[in-house]
Amino acid sequence: MAKHVPQVLLIIDMQQGMLKPRLGPRNNPEAEQNIAVLLGHWRANAWPVVHVRHISRSEGSVFYPGQPGCEFQPALAPLKTEAVFEKNVPDAFIATQLERWLRIRDLGKMVIVGVITNNSVEATARTGANLGFDVTVVGDGTYTFDQADLRGHLWRAEDVHAMSLSNLAMDYATISNTATLLSS
């Protein structure tokens, strides 16, 4: 009988800084609730959970060390038994020990939630897939903000989110939702 290896839940950048109004309008206001439900499910099953925290090198960033924005949102804060990785760039695999941690534990499947869909989530999912991991991104467990393109056109967060998930679905990840993951 084959050994069942659970999927790791990878929670990206769910820090207090993401709640700052200066980041602008966002989509998916239920994302934190969906992440909390998935986190509770993973914990109830004693499956592995990894929290990723962005530590910015820019003093003006909401993630600059020593300020509340750098801290985890209380409802999604890691337990002492859960792994925490700190990164300085969007991709959670760059200059961290995340890949090594996953490989040592034979965790080849990951479920990604968190922020920002078209930044840290997308970068991490792409690298994870390129490294050979089976990646699932939870569309209703991620969100982004309105964003202007290089021509000055302002794109609504929902459109930016949809395009990012579509990009990932082409070659890098399965796109799922909270209800589907809870029922599988």
Number of C-alpha atoms within 10 A of each C-alpha: 3 4 5 6 13 16 18 19 22 23 25 26 28 28 23 17 21 19 13 10 9 9 14 12 13 18 18 17 12 12 20 20 14 21 24 15 17 21 22 13 14 18 15 9 10 10 15 21 21 21 23 24 21 25 19 18 12 11 9 8 14 23 24 18 16 9 12 14 19 22 21 20 18 10 12 18 16 18 11 7 9 13 15 17 16 19 19 16 16 20 22 28 20 15 12 15 13 19 18 11 14 17 11 8 10 11 17 18 19 24 22 27 30 26 23 22 27 22 14 20 28 23 19 20 27 19 18 23 18 13 12 11 20 18 25 24 26 27 23 22 26 29 26 27 22 17 18 12 8 7 6 8 9 12 14 16 21 17 15 22 24 16 14 19 24 15 15 23 15 10 11 23 25 18 18 18 15 17 13 9 13 11 6 5
